[in-house]
Amino acid sequence: MRNKRIAFFAALAVLAASLAIAENVKLTFVYWGSPNEDIALKEAFKSFEAANPGITVEPMYIQGDISGTEYAAKLRAMAETDTLPDLGYFRPDQFGEFASAGYMLDLTNLVQRENMGKAYLPQVWLKVNNRIYGAYTAAECQMMFYNKDVLKKAGVPLPPSDYRKGWSWDQFVKYCRMITTDYKGRHPGDAGFDDRQVATYGVSLQLWHAMLTPPLWSGGGGIVSSDGRKFLMDSPESIDVIQKIADLINKEKVMPYTSPSSTSQAGLPAPPVMLANGQLGFYITGQWELLDIAKMNFPMGIGALPIFKKPAQMYISGASVIFKSTKHPKEAWLLYKWMMTPDKTLNLYSSGLWMPTKASWYSDPSDLAKWTDNPVHPPEYRTAVIDSMKIAETIPEARVKNYTQIVNECVNPQLDRVWLGEITAQEALKKAGELVRRQNLLQGTW
């Protein structure tokens, strides 16, 4: 009897010790984003903590540049010094390299055990060698915002709201000319128009690789093929699209030059501020900017993207991963699942930051209403944005080997000269293609 009591109390001691450990777990979650995204995520962490007593989440907010270079560098430094956090965001263009190097926790069995595979959009799960090492954090795409008052003042009709019926590129350029004025009210093409004293610009279109991809696809081109074996930017179709975008800056004078690694031009406010202030007609950017733009006090509208040859849309997002070095994989998985469950983190979607990755939230009317029936999402959002996800193709950066090197080292330096009007798109992209092939960067997928 005495031995049984000893064994009983010993078991209780072990259980108590295990519970004590479980009740004092701290998870570090790393992420980037705007100040408003920072607030939204911290609210989601608080709700998780309330539902999971004993687990606390320490935010690691890295507010880097838009291209992600700073964020990627910091994560790489942490990997090299064995100081990676437990989980969080990861740059998709770095995903294959890091997963192959063993930095990510293999989630395959966990996803299968929870029957999560088919419950989410097919693009969501990120794999290397057919094993799941992460998921896209959200479903994001490209959008065109506009200021209704600016368009009305210029005599420009509101753009179509059906993604299949967007303006042709020539129509779009025509309307951008009508909006663009200098401080004396003259338009591009008018005698005496001063492009150094522009009061209102027609459009701002972000010039980093993801934002260029839907126009390239619309025109029949691209950056790299989905199998990672063919460079597409020196094709006639891609050259034509890039030249026409550059013409917005240098020929048409309807768009201010914006550095691909920034959101503003020297001497001008950021495009969302210009849009709200009436200094800009259209702003073509990522869906996630709805979070900030919806908070600005101006008559906002959302239109279908302009079309070169056919409608096109992208699927893009940062990746979410659990780092293999975590000392708390079970608790990290709980938080990981929580952040992927729209009902648990509704504010991240209803606020305009994210689009959900769970499939039913696009098809089930009650689920769809949960995140779109609010003032943040105007009525045209469904036809211009949600419906366009039916044709969305995934940006290949997470699966194509050497994608970052191809874009950052071969393409971007050449495109910078195109945006500045120094060389033509044909000259730049032929040179980029030569660099890619000379360095043997087309090596397939992870």
N, C-alpha and C positions, 0 to 999 in steps of 0.2 A: 504493500500500500504506500509505504514511504517513497519507494522508487517511482511509483506512478505519480505521486504528488510532485516530486522533484521534476519529473519529465513534463508534467502539466505546466508548472510554473516556468520552466525553461522555455517551453513552447510559447507561453504568453510573452516572455521577455523578448524572444525573437520576433514575434508578431508586432509587439510594441515598437521595437527598434525599426522594423521595416515600415511601419506606419509613420513613425517620426520622420524617416527619410522622405517618404512620399508626401508628407504634409509640409515640407520645407524645400520645395524644388523651385529654383529660379531659372527661367528660360530667357535667353537673350535672342531677340528677334531683330535682324538687320533689314533696313529698307531705305529707299530713296523716295523723292517726291516733293511736291510743293508744300508750303506751310499748311495749307488746308488739308492735304492728304495726310500729313503728319498728325493733325488733330483727329481726323477720321479714324486712322489706324489705332491711335491711343484709346479712343472710345471703344473700339472693337476688343482691344486687349483687356480693358476694364470689365466688359461684359463676360469675357472668358474667365477672368479671375473670379468673378462673382458666382459663376456656375461651376467652378472647379476650385473649391477652397483648398489651400495648401500649395497651390501653384501660382507663382507670380511671374509676370512678363516684364522684362527690362527692355525698353525700346532702345535700339541703336540706330539713330536717324543720321544718315549720311546725305547731306544736301549737296549733290554734285552738279556737274554741268549736264546739259541736255543729251550729249552724245554718250554719256556713261563712262567716259574715260577715267575720271577721278574715282568713281565708285569701283570700277573694275580694278584699278590699281590698289585701292585700299584692301579689297578682298583678297587679291593676290598676295599682298604683303602679310595679311593675317594667315593665309594658308602656309606661307613659307616659314612663319614663326610659330605655327601650331597654336594659334590663338583665335581660330574661327569661332563664331557664335554657334548657337544651337540650330537655328533655322532662320529662314527669311527669304528675301528677294535675292535673285541672282541674275546677272546679265545674260540674256539668251545667247548672245554671240560668243560667250565664254563657256556655255553649258557643256557642250560635247567634250571639250578639252578637259575640264575639271572632273566631269563624271568618269571619263575614261581613266583619269589619273587616280581615281579612288577616293575623291573628296566627298562624294555624295552618298547618302544612305540609299540602298536598294529598296524601293517601295513596292516592288511587284507583288509580293505575297500579301502585304497589308492591303493594297488596293483590291486584290482578288478576294481576300477574306471578307472585306466590307461590301463586296458587290458594287464597287464604285465605277467600274470600267464603263459600262454602257449608260450609266446615269448622267454622264457628262458629255459635252460636245466631243466629237471624235478627234478634234485637233488638240485637245487639252493635254494629253499625257505625253511626256517627253522621254524618249527612249534612246538607249545606246546598247547595241547588240541585243535588241529586243527585250531589254530589261528597263523597267520604269525607274528613273532616278529623279523625277521632278514632274511638275505640272505648270502650265501657264497660270499665272496668278489670276488673270481675268481674261475676258474676251474684249479686245479693243480693236478699233478700226479708225478709218479716216473720216472726218466730217468737214462740212463747210458751214461756218457760222456767217451771219450777216446782220447788219444794223438796218432795221426797217426804215428808220427816218432818213438815213443817208441815201438809201435806194430811192425813196419817194422824192426827196429833194432833187435827185439827179434825173428823175423821170424813168427810172429803170424798173421793170416789172419784178415782182418777187420770183425767185427761181422755182422751178418745179420741185415738188416734194416727193415724187416717185423716183426712186433711184434709177429706174429703167428709162426715164424720160428727161434726164439731165440735159442742159444746154450743150450744144456742140462747142468745141474749143473756140471756134471763130466767133460764135455768139457771145460766149463768155468774155472774150477779149474786147469785143465791141462795147459791152456794158461796163467793163472796167474803165475804158476810155471815157465814157460818159460820166462816171463818178469822179475820175481824177481831175483835180483843178489845182492851179497855183493860187497864190494869195490875191491875184487880180481876177480870178474867176475864169482863166483861160484853160482849155483842155489840151492834151497832147495832140499835136497836129495843127493847132491854132497858131497864127502868127504871134511871135513874142512869148510863147509858152516857156516858162522858166522852170526847168526840172530841178533846180537847186532850191526853189521856194515853193514846194508842194504843200498845199493845205490839207488836201484829202486824197488818199491813194485808193485805187480800185481794189487791190488785193494784196495780201501777204500770204505766201505759201512757204512753209518750212522746207528747208533744202537739205535735210539729212536723209540718209539712204531710205529709211522706211517711208517717209513722206513722198519720196520720188517714185516709189514702187507702184502704187495704184495708177498714176498717170502712165507710167511705162507699160504696165499690163494693158491698160485701156488702149494704148496705141499699138499693141502687138509686140512689145519688147519686154525687157526685164533687166536684171542685174546678173544673176547667175541662175542656170537651170536648176530645177529641184533635185536633180541627181548629182549636182556639184561637178559636172563634167564639161559644161559649156559656158563660156563667158558671153553674155548677151548684150552688153552695153555698147559694143561697137557695131551692132546690127543697124541697118538703115532705119528700122522702126524706132529703136531707142534713141538714135542720134536725132531724129526728127522731133521727138518729144522733148528731149533735153534742150534743143535749140529753141523751141517755142517757149519753154519756161524761162530760159535766159532772156529771150526777147521781151518778156514782160518787164524786165529790169532795164535793159540797155537800148531796146528799140522802141517799145511801146511807151515806156516811162510811166507805167501804171502800178509798179511794185517797187518798194524800197528794198535794197539789198540787205539781207539778213544773214549773218554768218551761220553756217550749219551747226556750229557748236554753241550758239547763243539764241535767245529769243527776241533780241532787239538789235536795232541798228544804232551805231554811235550817233548821238544827238536826237534820237527819237525814243519815245516810250515803247514798251513791249507791245506787240500786236494786240493782245486782249485789251490793254488800256486804250490804244488808238481806236479800236473797234467801239468801245464804250463811249469814248469822247467824241465820236463822229469824225475821226480822222481817217477812217478805213471803212470800206464797203463790205468786203468779204475777207474771211480768215479761214484758210484751209490748214487743218492741224489734226491732232489726235483727239479721239472721243473723250479722253480723260480730262481735257481742259474744260469740259462742261461743268465740272465741280467748281472751278473758279469763276468762269464766265457767267454762270447762272446767278452768282452772288452780286454781279454788277448791275447797276440800275440803268438799264437801257432797253429799248424794244428789240430783243434778240429773236432771230429766226434761224432755222436750220434748213438748208437746201440740198438737193441732190448734187453730187459731184459732177463737174463738167466732164464731157465724154469726148475722147479722141476718135476711137472707132467702135468701142463697145463698153458697156458699163463694167467697172472693176472695183473690187474692194479687197482690203487686206485683213488678215487676222494677225494681230500682234499683241504681245504682252511681255512683261518681265516674267522670269521663271520663279517658282517657289520651290525651295529644296529644304531638306533636313541634312545637315552636315554629318558625315559619318563619325566625326570626332565627338559628337554630343555625348555627355554622360547620362542623359535622360531621354533615351529614344522613345519610351512609352509616352511620357508626358509631351514630348515634342510632337509626336503623332497626333495626340489629342488636340493640340493647338493648330496643327497643320489642317486637320479635318475641319475644325471650327472655322478657320479662315476660308475654307472652300465651300462652306454651307451657307447659301444666301440668306436663309431664314435667321441664322445666328448673327449675321453681319449686315443686316438689311441697309443700314445707313450708307455703307460703302457703294451701294448700287442706286438707291433712291436719291442720293446726293449728287449723282452724276459722275462720280469718280470712275467706277468700273461698270462693265457689263458682265452679267453672270456667266459662269462656265457650265452650270447645270442645265441640261437640255430642256427640261420641262419649263424653265423660266422664259423660253421663247415660244413655246407651243401651247401651254396650258393658260387659258384666259385669267384664271385667278392668280397664278404665279406671275404672269406678265404684268398684271395690274399692281402687284405689290411694289414693284420698283419703278413703274412708269406713270402711274396715275398720280401725278403731283405737278406743281408749277415748274419744277426744274426741267421736266421733259415736255416740251410743247407737242401738240397733236402731230405735227409733221415728222417728229422724231421716229415714229414707228415705220413710216413708209420710206423715209430717206435713209435711216440708219439701221434699225432692226431688220427690216426686210432685206437690206443689202447684204446682210451676213449670210444669206442663202448662196451667194456667189463668192464669198470671201475665200481667198487663198492664203495659206500660211506663209509669212515671210520666212525664207529658208535659212535664216542666220543661225538657228539653234542646231541644225543638222548638217549644214554644209561645212566641210573642213576648210580652214583658212579663210572663212568668210570675212572676218575682221581685217585680216591682212590685205585681202583683195580690195575691200572698200576703203580702209583708212590709208593704205600705203600706195595703192595703184590708182584708184578712182578719184578719191576726194581731192588730192593735190591738183589733178587735171581739171576737175569740175570747178574748183575755186577760181581758176583762170577764165573759165567760161562765164561764171556769174559776174566777174569783174569786167567782162567784155574784151579781154586780151586776146583770146583765140576762139575759134568756132567749136561747136560741139563735135563736129567731125574730126577736127585736128586732135582735140583732147581725148576723145574716146578711142580713137585708133591707137593713140599712144598708150592709153590705159590697157588696152587689149594686148599690146606688145609686151608690156611689163608683166602682166599676169601670166602669159604663156612662157616668157623667158625665165621666170622664176618657178615654173612648174607648180603653180598654186591650185590647179584644178584637179583635186585628188579625191573627189567623191564625197560621200557622207559618212557620218559617225555611225 
